[in-house]
């Protein structure tokens, strides 16, 4: 089964990282945090945003981007940036790839983007908008990759708490 890897490079806002952690926990994606970060890992805001999903999380910490690269040789990275020229939905995400996101206030360094121009992707948005919230951008990227993989190992049918779908009225003809 393929593994999706999410990399946050120098995240600054604990609530965003907590929300990303919750997305990773709910989808089975691995989370990689590259320091320096703008908060401590024991920050209450970080834990609160992730709620009670921390036990489901596979998380790895790195002291720097260089350490991340050294510990993950050959990683197939896709760099999400507002500066990219390719839509995130126009690439094929291979199994075990890494979706890389930068700081909330600055994104990924342009020097890094220029080293991998064919792997830089952008979420389409209005020209007047600077960017999406980091945790929202991660969620869009995660679910595009998982959609391409047909949502491996994820539950795709929900269940009602106070009823049964089988008892629902048919909506045909509307």
C-alpha positions as CSV (number, residue, x, y, z in Angstrom):
1,X,0.0,0.0,0.0
2,X,1.4,3.4,-0.9
3,X,2.4,5.9,1.8
4,X,1.8,9.6,1.5
5,X,4.4,11.9,3.2
6,X,3.7,15.5,4.2
7,X,6.6,17.7,4.9
8,X,6.3,21.1,6.6
9,X,9.4,23.2,6.3
10,X,9.8,25.6,9.2
11,X,6.1,25.9,10.1
12,X,5.4,29.0,12.3
13,X,1.8,28.7,13.5
14,X,1.0,25.8,15.9
15,X,-2.7,25.7,15.0
16,X,-1.9,25.1,11.3
17,X,0.5,22.3,12.2
18,X,-2.1,20.8,14.5
19,X,-4.7,20.9,11.7
20,X,-2.2,19.3,9.3
21,X,-1.4,16.6,11.9
22,X,-5.2,15.8,12.1
23,X,-5.4,15.5,8.4
24,X,-2.4,13.2,8.4
25,X,-3.9,11.1,11.2
26,X,-7.2,10.8,9.4
27,X,-5.7,9.8,6.1
28,X,-2.7,7.7,7.2
29,X,-0.2,10.2,5.8
30,X,3.2,10.5,7.5
31,X,4.1,13.9,8.8
32,X,7.6,15.3,8.6
33,X,8.5,18.5,10.5
34,X,11.6,20.4,9.5
35,X,13.0,22.9,12.1
36,X,13.3,25.6,13.1
37,X,9.6,26.0,13.9
38,X,7.9,29.0,15.3
39,X,6.6,27.1,18.3
40,X,7.5,24.2,20.7
41,X,6.1,20.7,20.0
42,X,4.4,20.7,23.4
43,X,2.5,23.9,22.6
44,X,-1.1,23.6,23.8
45,X,-2.5,25.3,20.7
46,X,-0.8,22.6,18.6
47,X,-2.2,19.8,20.6
48,X,-5.7,21.3,20.7
49,X,-5.8,21.7,17.0
50,X,-4.9,18.0,16.5
51,X,-7.5,17.1,19.2
52,X,-7.4,13.4,20.2
53,X,-5.8,12.1,17.0
54,X,-2.2,12.2,18.1
55,X,-2.0,8.5,18.8
56,X,-2.8,7.9,15.1
57,X,0.1,10.1,13.9
58,X,3.4,8.9,12.4
59,X,5.6,12.0,12.8
60,X,9.4,12.6,12.3
61,X,11.4,15.7,13.2
62,X,14.4,17.1,11.4
63,X,16.8,19.8,12.6
64,X,17.1,21.2,9.0
65,X,16.2,20.7,5.4
66,X,19.7,19.2,4.9
67,X,19.0,16.6,7.6
68,X,15.6,15.8,5.9
69,X,17.4,15.2,2.6
70,X,20.1,13.1,4.2
71,X,17.6,10.9,6.0
72,X,15.3,10.5,3.0
73,X,17.7,9.9,0.0
74,X,15.9,9.6,-3.3
75,X,12.6,11.0,-1.9
76,X,10.2,12.0,-4.7
77,X,9.3,15.5,-3.6
78,X,6.6,17.8,-4.9
79,X,7.0,21.4,-3.8
80,X,3.8,23.3,-3.3
81,X,4.2,27.0,-4.0
82,X,2.2,30.0,-5.1
83,X,5.2,30.7,-7.4
84,X,4.9,27.4,-9.3
85,X,3.7,27.2,-12.9
86,X,2.1,23.7,-12.9
87,X,-1.3,22.9,-11.4
88,X,-1.2,20.4,-8.6
89,X,-3.8,18.3,-10.4
90,X,-1.8,18.1,-13.6
91,X,0.9,15.8,-12.1
92,X,0.8,12.1,-11.2
93,X,1.8,11.5,-7.6
94,X,3.7,8.2,-7.3
95,X,3.4,5.9,-4.4
96,X,5.5,7.0,-1.3
97,X,6.0,10.6,-2.6
98,X,6.5,13.6,-0.4
99,X,4.4,16.8,-0.6
100,X,6.5,19.7,0.7
101,X,5.1,22.9,2.0
102,X,6.9,26.0,3.3
103,X,6.5,28.6,6.0
104,X,3.1,30.4,6.3
105,X,4.7,33.8,5.9
106,X,7.2,33.1,3.2
107,X,6.6,29.7,1.5
108,X,9.5,27.6,0.3
109,X,12.9,29.3,-0.6
110,X,13.1,30.2,-4.2
111,X,16.5,28.6,-4.4
112,X,14.9,25.2,-3.5
113,X,12.2,25.7,-6.1
114,X,14.7,26.5,-8.8
115,X,16.5,23.2,-8.1
116,X,13.3,21.2,-8.9
117,X,11.2,23.2,-11.4
118,X,9.5,20.1,-12.8
119,X,8.3,19.1,-9.3
120,X,6.9,22.5,-8.3
121,X,3.1,22.7,-8.2
122,X,0.5,25.4,-7.5
123,X,-3.1,25.3,-6.2
124,X,-5.0,27.5,-8.7
125,X,-6.6,30.6,-7.1
126,X,-7.5,34.2,-7.9
127,X,-4.7,36.5,-8.7
128,X,-5.7,38.9,-6.0
129,X,-5.3,36.3,-3.3
130,X,-1.8,35.9,-1.9
131,X,-2.2,32.3,-0.7
132,X,-4.4,29.7,1.0
133,X,-4.0,28.8,4.7
134,X,-1.3,26.2,5.1
135,X,-3.5,23.5,6.5
136,X,-6.1,24.0,3.8
137,X,-3.4,23.8,1.1
138,X,-2.1,20.6,2.6
139,X,-5.6,19.1,2.7
140,X,-6.1,19.9,-1.0
141,X,-2.8,18.3,-1.9
142,X,-3.3,15.2,0.3
143,X,-6.7,14.5,-1.1
144,X,-5.6,15.0,-4.7
145,X,-2.8,12.4,-4.3
146,X,-5.2,10.0,-2.5
147,X,-7.9,10.5,-5.1
148,X,-5.3,9.4,-7.8
149,X,-4.5,6.3,-5.7
150,X,-8.3,5.6,-5.2
151,X,-8.2,6.3,-1.5
152,X,-6.2,3.3,-0.3
153,X,-7.2,1.9,3.1
154,X,-9.7,4.7,3.7
155,X,-13.3,4.2,4.7
156,X,-15.4,5.8,2.0
157,X,-18.9,4.9,3.2
158,X,-20.3,6.7,6.2
159,X,-23.0,5.5,8.6
160,X,-25.9,7.5,10.1
161,X,-26.2,7.7,13.9
162,X,-30.0,7.8,14.1
163,X,-31.2,6.2,10.9
164,X,-30.4,3.8,8.1
165,X,-29.5,4.8,4.5
166,X,-31.6,1.9,3.4
167,X,-34.7,3.6,4.8
168,X,-34.0,6.9,3.0
169,X,-36.4,8.2,0.4
170,X,-35.2,7.9,-3.2
171,X,-34.2,11.2,-4.9
172,X,-34.6,10.0,-8.4
173,X,-36.1,12.5,-10.9
174,X,-34.9,15.6,-9.1
